[in-house]
């Protein structure tokens, strides 16, 4: 059996320090990916002035990024299972370096579109990579903390990008800011290569293996001992697509991303019309949401030391987020209260984050970790692509309160979806054991 292993599994015992090192490296990489997602939007005023672009043309850059990322994420999961999460992570970071450099030297709109797509391709690897590594290397009793750290790093990456990009662009130029992003991604690539020993997981020769690498998953080919799964590699590799749990999780993340897209794109602007807040206060709404979401994730990780609580914690967090969004949408609030309420909404939705990620793990059959996470998390990109035009139409029609009510409805629907994910996960695990 040992002769079939093509990548060396980590030989060090799974101690707290080993878990901490893996969680730290993966979380820093995840924060970098979220940082890179916002390398362009904060620079839109500068880029629009440089190339005389309309808002529609600028929005297309974001759409290209998320369409490529969403499609690529599904395929990235297969690469993770087949070639190893560490290698795919290196490739993703290298693509982000190339994308930032290409955007920095772009002579026109066509090249901006091209390298926005390259950036999306680099971004697509992180969720299948991250969760394959965490699920394989981190002790189960610390997975809640791992997911919390992962979520916090993403929120902090989003929060840091606008300040970083606009600050450098104001001191130099928008091209200088993008060169700085390229340098930051190159430094991050060097870090993860240096810490590669904290990322490697075992895999089987010639076929995708489980993210944990410990057992012969449903997708494993025959080993030296002649195991019987070799006769149907195609069925093994794509069998997970027939599991209802996979598509339930996909829909769950699509709805979650649509709600998040509403908050990130137009909800603060809608609050300026509904509650009379200033543009500066509107900016604080998003910052408060993201920062408080990070703190909520920290608490959420503590609440799911018992995996049986995942559905209750996730459903409760999203239910409270729906209630806060509805209160903002239908109420009349002094301007100073709106950022505080946005922070509260971010906190309670952040509590649900680690439970959300653990629910996907519970719904993942053995042997398909990277592939399942790739397909499921492509729903995030799909939701972000869909949300912007829908909420934009509501804004153009003057239905400003409807933007917040729409966010509330999406959070409320997530409660039902959490229950469906939990129910279908049992079927997925039974299928994986069969």
N, C-alpha and C positions, 0 to 999 in steps of 0.2 A: 504493500500500500504506500509505503514511503517513497518508492521510486516514481510514483505518479505525480508527486508534488513539484511544480515548476517554480514556485516562489516560496521562499523560506518564511514560514510563520514566525512571528516574534517568539524568541526563546525565553525572554525574561518573564518572570512570574507576573501575573496580573495584580500588581500592588496598587495602593493608592497613588504613589508617585508616578507609576507608569500610566495609570488612567488619567491623572492630572496633566501629564505631558501630552498625551494624545488629544484630550479635550481642548487643551490650550492651542495646539497647532491647528487643529481643525477649525476651531472657533475664529482664530485670527484670519485664516484663509477665507472663511465664510464672511467675516466682516469686510475683507477686501473685495469680495465679489459684490456685496451690496454697495460699497463705496463706488465701485466701477460702474454699477448700474446707473448712477446719477452723475457720471462724468460729463454728460452733455446738457441735460435740462437746465442746470444753473447758469450755463453759458449761453443760453438761447438769445438773450438780448444782445450780447456781443457778436454772436455768429450771424444773427439776423441783420445787424448793421453792416457787417463785413461783406455779406453776399446778397443783401437786399431780398431776404427770404420772408415769406408770409408765415403766419402761425400754422396754417395747414401744412406747409412744407416742413416746418420744424416738428410738428406732431408726427409726420410720417417717419422721421428719424427714430422716434421712440417706438412706433409700431413695427418698423423693420427689426429693431433690436429684439423686441419681445416675441415676434413671430418666429424669427430664427432660433431664439433661445428655447421657445416652447417646443418646436419640432425637434431641435437638436437634443433636448433633454431626454426625450424618449429613447433616442438612439444611443445617447451617452450611457444609459443604464446597461445596455448590452456590452458596450466597450468596457465598462467597469467590471462586469462579471467575467469577461473573457480575458482581459489584459491586466487587470489590477487597478484598484482605485488610485494608488499613488501615481502611476504613470499618466492616467487620465487627468488627474489634478495638475500635474506639471504641464501637460499640453494646454489645458484651459488657461492657466496663468500666462503661459507664453503667448497665447492668442490675444489676451487682454493687453499685453505689452505691445504687440504688433498693432492692435486696433488703436490704442492711444497715440502711438507714434504716427500712424496713418492719418488719424483725425487732425493731429497737430500740424501736419504739413499739407493738408488737403487744399488743392487749388480751387475747388468749386463744389457745387452741391452734389454732383454725381459721386465724387470720391467720398463725401460725407456719408452718403447712403451706403456705399460699399463697406466702409470701415465700421459703420454702425452695425451692419450685418456680421462682420468679423467679431465685434465686441459681443454680440448676442451668442455667437458660436462659442466664444470663450466662457461666457456666463453659464452656458447650459450644463456644464459638468458638475456644478458644485453640490446640488442636493443628492444625486445618486452617489457621488463620491463621499460626501460628508457622512451620510447615514450608513453607508456600507462600512466605513471605518469605525464609526462610533458603535454600531451594533455588534461588530465583530470583536472589538478590542476592549470595550469598557464593561466592567462588571455590571450585572443587571441591577443591582441595588443602587448604582450610581448613574444609571441611564437618565433618570429624571433630571439630575443635576447637569448631565452632559447636554441634554436637549435645551435646558434653560440657558446654559452658557452659549450654545449655538444660536438661540433666538436673540439673546442680548447682543451678541456681536453683530448680528445683522442689523438690528435697530440702531446701534451705535455707528455702524458704517453708513447707513442712510443719513443719520443726523450730522455726521462729520463732513460729508461730501459737499453740501452747499457752501459751508463756511470756507472750506479749503479751496474750492474752485473759484468762488467769487473773490475771495481774498487775494489769491495769486493773480487772477485776471485784472483786478483793480490796481495792483502794484506793477504788473507787467503787461500781459496781454492774454487773450484766451488761448492762444497757441502755447504760451509759456505754461499755463495751467495744465494743459493736456500733456506736455512734456513731463511735468511734475507727476502726473498720474502714471505715465509710463515708467518713470523712475521708481515710484512706490510699488507698482506691480512687479517690477524686476527684483526689487529688494524682497518682496514677499515670496517670489519664486525661489530666490536663493535660500530663504529661511526654510521653506518646506523641503527643499532638496537636502539641506543640512540635517533636518530632523526626520528624514525619510524612515528611519527605524521605528518611529512612533506611528507610522501610517500603513506599513505593509501588512497585508493579511494573506492567508494561504489561499491558493486556488488550484484547481486540478488541471492536468494537462489536456489541451485540445478542446476544452469546452468550458463554458462558464461555470464557476463554482459559487457557492453561497458566499455572501459577504463575510460570514463568519469563518468559512473555510474549514470548519471542523468536521463536517459530514458530507456525504455524497448527496448532494441535492438532486432535485428532480431533473436538473439540466446537465448532470455529470456524464461524461463519456465513460467507456469501459476503462478500467484501470488495469494494472498488471495482472490482477486476479481474475479478469474477465467478467466484470459485473454486467448484468443483463440489460442495463439502460442504453448500451451503445447502439442497439438496433434502431432507435427512434430519436436521434438527436434533435430533429426539427420539431417533433411534437413536444419534447422536453423543454426546448428553448422557448417556445411560444405558448406553452400550455397555460401559463399564468394569465394570459389575455382573456381566457374563457371564464375566469373567476369573477363573479359579481362584485366581490370586495374591492378589486382593483378599480373598477369603473365607479363604484360608490365613492371611493377615496378621491378619484379624479374629479368627480362632480363637487365633492366637498371642497377641494382646494380651488376649483374654479369659482365657486360662490364666495369663498373667503377672500380670494384675490380681487373679485369684483367689489366687495365691500371696502377692502383696503384701497383699491384704485379710486373709489369715490372720495375717501378721506384724503388721499394724497393729491388728487387732481382738482376737484371743484368744490368740495364741502367747505373749506375755509373761505373761498371766494363767495360762496352762497351765504355764509354767515355775515359777510360785510353788508349784504343786501337785507338780510332778515333782522340782524341785531345792531347794525350800524357800527360795527367794529372797524378799526383802521386797517390799512394794509399791513402795518407792522404787527398788529394784534393777530391778524390772519396768519402771518408767518409763524407766530408763536403757537397758534393752534396746532399746526403740524409738528413743530418741534416738541411741544408738550406731549402730543400723542405718542411720538416715537420714543422719547426718553422714558416716559412713564410705562410704556409697553415693555421696555427692557427691565424695569423694576418689577413689573407684573410677572414676567417670565421667571425671574429669580424666585418669587414666591410660588409660582406654579410648579417649579421643579421640586420644591419641598413637599408639595401636596400630593405628589404621585409616587412617593416611595412605595406605596401599595398600588400595583397596576390595576386592581379592581376599581379604583376610583377614577380612572381616566375619563370615562364617558360623563360622569357626574361633574368633574372639574371643568372639562371642556364645555359641556352644555351650560353649566352655570355661568362661566365667564362670558360666553357669547350672549347668553340671555341678558346679563347685566349691561353688556355693551349695546345691545339693541335698545334697552330701556333708556340709556343715557342719550343715544343718538335721537331717539324719538322725543325726549324732553327738549333737546336743543332745537329740533325741527318744528315742534308745535308750540313751544313756550315763548315767552318774551323775557329776555335776560339782559341785564346791564352788560355793556361791552367787556368789562373786566372779568366777568364770570365765564365767558365763552371759552377762553383758553384753558381755564381750570376744569371745565366740564370735558373738554377734549382730552386733557390729561387723565381724567378719571376714566373716560372711555378707553384710552390706550392701556391703562393699568389693568382693567378687568379683562380686556381682550388678550393682553399679554399673559395673564394667568392661565388662559386656555392653551397657550402655545405649546408648552412641553407635552401636555396631554394629547393635543392634536398629533404631534409627531409620534408619540408612543402608540396611539391608535393605529397608525399606518404600520408600525412594526408588528403589532399584534395581528394585522390583516395580511401580513406577508408570508407566503408559503416558503418552506426551505428551498434553497437553491436558486432564488430569484430576487435577492435583495436589491442589487443594482438596477435590474430591469424594472422591478415594481416601483421603486422610488423615482426612476427616470420618467416612467409614464405618469405616475400619480402627480408628481410635482410639476410636470408640464402644464397641469391645470392652473398653476399659479400664473404662468405667462399668458395662457389663454384668457384667464379672467381679467388680467390687466389690459389686454388688448381690447376686450369687449367693453369694459367699464367706461373708458374715456369717452367714446362717442355717445353712449347712452346718457351719461350724466352731462355731457356737453350739450346735447339736445335739450335737456331739461333747463339748463342755464340759458340757452338761446331763447327758449320759450318763456322765460321769466318765472319759471316754477322753482323758485329758490328753496322754499320749504320742502318741496318734493325731493330735492337732492338728499337732504338729511333723512327724510322719511324712507327713501329708497335704501340708504345705508342701513337704517334700522331694520327694514324688512329682510335684507340680505343676512344680517347677523342673526335674526330670528329663524330664518330658514336653516341656518347652520345647526341649530339645536336638533332639528329633525334629522338632519344628515348625520350628525354624530351618532344618534341612536342606530341609524341604518348601518353605519360603518362598524359599530360595535357588534351588531347582530351578524353581519355578513363575515366578520373576521373569523368567527367560529367555523364557518363553512370552508374558508380559505385554509385554516390550519388543518382541518380534517382532510382536505384534498392533498395538502402537502405531505401528510403522514401516510396517505394511501399508497 
